[in-house]
Amino acid sequence: MTNYDILVVGGGPGGYIAAVTAAKYGFSVALIEKEAQAGGGLGGTCLNRGCIPSKTWLDNAETIERVKQASKRGIDAQVVNIDMPAMVKFKDRVVKRLSMGVGALLKSWNVAVYNGTAVVHDLDNVVVTSAKDKENEVVLGCKRLILATGSRPATIPIPGADLPQVLTSDDIFNIQTIPPHLTIVGGGVIGVEMARIFSAFGSKVTIVEALPRLAPNLDEEVADALLKSLKSAKVTVKTGVKVEAIEPADSDAEVNVVVSCNDVTERIPAETVLMAVGRAPNTEAFSELGLEMNRRFVKVDPNTLKTSRQDVYAIGDITGLSMLAHSASVMGERAAKVAVQSLNGSDSEEFYPFPIDYAAIPSVVYGEPSAASVGMSQQAAEEYCAKNSLTLSIGRTIFGGNGRAVASGMGEGFVKILVASGDCQTRILGIHIYGPMASELINEASVLVNGGADVKSLASVVHAHPTFGETLSIALHDALGGSSHQPPKK
Ligand SMILES: Cc1cc2nc3c(=O)[nH]c(=O)nc-3n(C[C@H](O)[C@H](O)[C@H](O)COP(=O)(O)OP(=O)(O)OC[C@H]3O[C@@H](n4cnc5c(N)ncnc54)[C@H](O)[C@@H]3O)c2cc1C
């Protein structure tokens, strides 16, 4: 058996950041990843079947849309052909390059990488079985264990869910032909992004969602704007409908997605169905540890990421605290620091003086325009201010008045900043951006919400002109009494 100070199971954005952080402090660290292989495999769901493949194809979708709009700018251009196998190959090159980068990063910090599936019997008995060589097991031991096994696509138990035409996000990034009709079950972030991609590629896309509205975690105004943009891209959105079954249709290539609403049944024909109904945590590999669970997720202290066992930490998607790549990385860094402290025999919080503020982690629904949010939604901010006797001021501006956005042909959308005042300080509770470059602007918005400085001094920061980011400055001035760039507030 080989022993390490710290063992990490899972090589996604949670696991590899945890491993590197621990190694930086001089401890012996190993990472086990079942998909690691020469030339790739590291990086988890995010890099291999999630964030990066989807953004590569969203960029293709935006390129197609921009070519279609080019004639308005006096440029004659047209999309002659969309070569799906070539798009898959391009995505594979992007993934391989970044995944090799993760491998090089781990190597540079002397993290030992084991390629295989881990089963944790206990901390002195972690068995790694390689997919290539099932006979040859390796047994590892450790003083501290960080679990980062991530999640997989969830499914719904309906007849026909296992038909070959039904794909998940694990499969769709290898699709070789563009389906003429794509039905997406689930109107969350993944469903909306895939709808935007395939509608630009030429599929007739239908989203079916059981809840009354799309992307229910988003601020209502942002979700409404997103719905409008999907409709203008000719995506059919059916909310409040229940998927009953997926049935083979008359033609071999097709299926019918059977949905019902108020006792009315409808059959939606499609060559491909994407099941995007959420994610299920991968917890089987360590079930013998008997960790306390919170529904299907591993229960942790949100600040230290300690599980019900003091020497075991869990991070990322398996905790259900925030199912985003950057959240997994923040948790990975924190868990590694807490583990390092405990190996040093200290429980001081010197290494991690600030609690992780999950409410201030930004999230983005990508596409053109993107929807990006940080902090409270308007509805939550209204309730919070009413409860705490605070005054809520809402600052707004539109991209239609932003020089850079209009020059770029992207003058659709708005910025909304929610500012609370009334106690000793003025605080920004939330920022919502629906528009061009929202996924970039949200990083500055996160600094504002995280409250690194007082709001009035933030408002005095000069923004370069012409930039998309000027909208943040204008909306903040608007919340604080009015911006000279806008007509009087009504
Ligand atoms: C289509 C899609 C798009 C997404 N887009 C975004 C986005 O734009 N931005 C964003 O922030 N998030 C996005 N996400 C979510 C993001 O991918 C996850 O939140 C993130 O990957 C979670 O990181 P993790 O480290 O917890 O787990 P994962 O990334 O899932 O990594 C877990 C790793 O553990 C390995 N593993 C599991 N069990 C074992 C075992 N027994 N032994 C060894 N290895 C094991 C797995 O192979 C995997 O590599 C997207 C997800 C999907 C599906």
The ligand as an SDF file (V2000), in Angstrom:
LIG
                    3D

 53 58  0  0  0  0  0  0  0  0999 V2000
  -23.5980   20.6460  -20.1640 C   0  0  0  0  0  0  0  0  0  0  0  0
  -23.0500   21.2910  -18.9130 C   0  0  0  0  0  0  0  0  0  0  0  0
  -22.6350   22.6030  -18.9590 C   0  0  0  0  0  0  0  0  0  0  0  0
  -22.1180   23.2090  -17.8110 C   0  0  0  0  0  0  0  0  0  0  0  0
  -21.7070   24.5040  -17.9040 N   0  0  0  0  0  0  0  0  0  0  0  0
  -21.1960   25.1040  -16.8170 C   0  0  0  0  0  0  0  0  0  0  0  0
  -20.7230   26.4310  -16.8950 C   0  0  0  0  0  0  0  0  0  0  0  0
  -20.7630   27.0620  -17.9490 O   0  0  0  0  0  0  0  0  0  0  0  0
  -20.2040   26.9920  -15.7840 N   0  0  0  0  0  0  0  0  0  0  0  0
  -20.1410   26.3160  -14.5960 C   0  0  0  0  0  0  0  0  0  0  0  0
  -19.6630   26.8810  -13.6020 O   0  0  0  0  0  0  0  0  0  0  0  0
  -20.5820   25.0420  -14.4920 N   0  0  0  0  0  0  0  0  0  0  0  0
  -21.0980   24.4240  -15.5720 C   0  0  0  0  0  0  0  0  0  0  0  0
  -21.5180   23.1230  -15.4770 N   0  0  0  0  0  0  0  0  0  0  0  0
  -21.4420   22.4510  -14.1630 C   0  0  0  0  0  0  0  0  0  0  0  0
  -20.0050   21.9650  -13.8760 C   0  0  0  0  0  0  0  0  0  0  0  0
  -19.5920   21.1190  -14.9100 O   0  0  0  0  0  0  0  0  0  0  0  0
  -19.9550   21.2430  -12.5450 C   0  0  0  0  0  0  0  0  0  0  0  0
  -20.5330   22.0220  -11.5350 O   0  0  0  0  0  0  0  0  0  0  0  0
  -18.5210   20.9140  -12.1560 C   0  0  0  0  0  0  0  0  0  0  0  0
  -17.8960   20.1250  -13.1340 O   0  0  0  0  0  0  0  0  0  0  0  0
  -18.4700   20.1900  -10.8050 C   0  0  0  0  0  0  0  0  0  0  0  0
  -17.1520   19.9240  -10.4790 O   0  0  0  0  0  0  0  0  0  0  0  0
  -16.7570   18.7040   -9.5130 P   0  0  0  0  0  0  0  0  0  0  0  0
  -15.2810   18.7880   -9.3590 O   0  0  0  0  0  0  0  0  0  0  0  0
  -17.6090   18.7260   -8.3110 O   0  0  0  0  0  0  0  0  0  0  0  0
  -17.1740   17.3890  -10.2980 O   0  0  0  0  0  0  0  0  0  0  0  0
  -16.9170   16.8650  -11.7660 P   0  0  0  0  0  0  0  0  0  0  0  0
  -16.4750   17.9340  -12.6700 O   0  0  0  0  0  0  0  0  0  0  0  0
  -18.1260   16.0830  -12.1410 O   0  0  0  0  0  0  0  0  0  0  0  0
  -15.6760   15.8950  -11.5990 O   0  0  0  0  0  0  0  0  0  0  0  0
  -15.7850   14.7210  -10.8780 C   0  0  0  0  0  0  0  0  0  0  0  0
  -14.7410   13.7420  -11.3990 C   0  0  0  0  0  0  0  0  0  0  0  0
  -14.6970   12.6070  -10.5360 O   0  0  0  0  0  0  0  0  0  0  0  0
  -14.4710   11.4520  -11.3060 C   0  0  0  0  0  0  0  0  0  0  0  0
  -14.9420   10.3070  -10.5270 N   0  0  0  0  0  0  0  0  0  0  0  0
  -16.2120   10.0520  -10.1220 C   0  0  0  0  0  0  0  0  0  0  0  0
  -16.2370    8.9100   -9.3810 N   0  0  0  0  0  0  0  0  0  0  0  0
  -14.9550    8.4550   -9.3250 C   0  0  0  0  0  0  0  0  0  0  0  0
  -14.3460    7.3400   -8.7160 C   0  0  0  0  0  0  0  0  0  0  0  0
  -15.0420    6.4400   -8.0080 N   0  0  0  0  0  0  0  0  0  0  0  0
  -13.0120    7.1580   -8.8810 N   0  0  0  0  0  0  0  0  0  0  0  0
  -12.2850    8.0460   -9.5930 C   0  0  0  0  0  0  0  0  0  0  0  0
  -12.8090    9.1290  -10.1950 N   0  0  0  0  0  0  0  0  0  0  0  0
  -14.1330    9.3360  -10.0570 C   0  0  0  0  0  0  0  0  0  0  0  0
  -15.3050   11.7080  -12.5710 C   0  0  0  0  0  0  0  0  0  0  0  0
  -14.8200   10.9220  -13.6550 O   0  0  0  0  0  0  0  0  0  0  0  0
  -15.0830   13.2060  -12.7890 C   0  0  0  0  0  0  0  0  0  0  0  0
  -13.9870   13.4410  -13.6470 O   0  0  0  0  0  0  0  0  0  0  0  0
  -22.0160   22.4780  -16.5980 C   0  0  0  0  0  0  0  0  0  0  0  0
  -22.4230   21.1350  -16.5640 C   0  0  0  0  0  0  0  0  0  0  0  0
  -22.9250   20.5470  -17.6980 C   0  0  0  0  0  0  0  0  0  0  0  0
  -23.3380   19.1030  -17.6420 C   0  0  0  0  0  0  0  0  0  0  0  0
  1  2  1  0
  2  3  1  0
  2 52  2  0
  3  4  2  0
  4  5  1  0
  4 50  1  0
  5  6  2  0
  6  7  1  0
  6 13  1  0
  7  8  2  0
  7  9  1  0
  9 10  1  0
 10 11  2  0
 10 12  1  0
 12 13  2  0
 13 14  1  0
 14 15  1  0
 14 50  1  0
 15 16  1  0
 16 17  1  0
 16 18  1  0
 18 19  1  0
 18 20  1  0
 20 21  1  0
 20 22  1  0
 22 23  1  0
 23 24  1  0
 24 25  2  0
 24 26  1  0
 24 27  1  0
 27 28  1  0
 28 29  2  0
 28 30  1  0
 28 31  1  0
 31 32  1  0
 32 33  1  0
 33 34  1  0
 33 48  1  0
 34 35  1  0
 35 36  1  0
 35 46  1  0
 36 37  1  0
 36 45  1  0
 37 38  2  0
 38 39  1  0
 39 40  1  0
 39 45  2  0
 40 41  1  0
 40 42  2  0
 42 43  1  0
 43 44  2  0
 44 45  1  0
 46 47  1  0
 46 48  1  0
 48 49  1  0
 50 51  2  0
 51 52  1  0
 52 53  1  0
M  END
$$$$
